[in-house]
Amino acid sequence: QVQLVESGGGSVQAGGSLRLSCAASGVTSYMGWFRQAPGKEREGVAAVYTAGGDKYYPGAVEGRFIISQDNAKNIVHLQMNRLTPEDTAMYYCAAPCPPNYWGQGTQVTVSA
């Protein structure tokens, strides 16, 4: 069993940045970030293959969001830049692919 703990959410104005972190209690092959806005389905945001370092951005955030990893500490970060109100959502860390484990979520709110 892998436990995932997110941190780093908060409120920011449009155009600002936030950095989310996810600490895993064990080693997983993939770690990723999903988000869910009110009234919308959960969507994938970014993922990283922890062994090889390959990164994936399934949505429309590539170029603004950057996923990175600290393998020594089983931590994955999501650097979010040029945030817009459309990025407002609960962000979840998940592992592996497809996810079996989910974090509790961290709220990101972007005001206009």
C-alpha positions, 0 to 999 in steps of 0.5 A: 500500500502506498500513501500519498500526501499532497501539499502546496495548494492555496489561493492566487491571482490569475497569472500567478504560480503555485507549487504542489508537492506529493510525498509517497510512502513507497516507490511507484513506477508512475506518479501523477496529478489529476484535478477536479473542478466543481461539476466537472469530471476528474482529468489528468494534468501531468504524470512522470515515469519515476524510473525513466523520468519520462513526463506526460501532460495529457491536458492543455497545461503543457508549457505552463505546468511542469512535473518534476521528481525527487527520487531520493525522497519519493516526492513529485512536484507540480510547478504551475505557472501563469495560472488562470481561473480555469485552473481552479480545482481540487488537485490530487496526487495518484499512483501508479498508472492507472491509479490505485492510490490517491492522496486526499487532495489540495485545493487550488483557487485562482481568482481573476 
